Amino acid sequence: MNAVTFVRATGVALSLLLAAGTAAARSDDPPPDTICTVLGTAARYLDTTVTVRGVAATEGKVTTLTDTQCKGTVSLSMDDDLGRKRDVASFRRTVTEKGVRADATVFGRFKATGDAHAPYAIDVYSVRDVNELPAAEGG
């Protein structure tokens, strides 16, 4: 009877380890794409959801996400309905109302705007890993 109990306990323990490993693997988010990659193959990304990292800033009424590597820029559209989401509302306050530049990972739908000056935009669904940048960086 002790051997049977040991085998059952071992089986349960192994099952729990496998389940925990699978759950941990699923929770790992893939690394974000660069704005340079998305813009370089824009047709591939149109009307899909993207996860990109860059520096967000607001000038006038336009918030953009930029990448200094390729000098790429994408407009960010943060619709008022999404303003109820804490991460988007906090991000919007940081870069628009406070006027702070922030390094951030943005998740949203990549789309064409039809505007020659800013041909692409991201409808922002969520934002994570926001780090305010000192004013001295890039001015």
Secondary structure, 3 states (H helix, E strand, C coil): CHHHHHHHHHHHHHHHHHHHHHHHHHHCCCCCEEHHHHHHCHHHHCCEEEEEEEEEEEECCEEEEEECCCCEEEEEECCHHHHHCHHHHHHHHHHHHCCCCEEEEEEEEEEECCCCCCCEEEEEEEEEEEEECCCCCCC
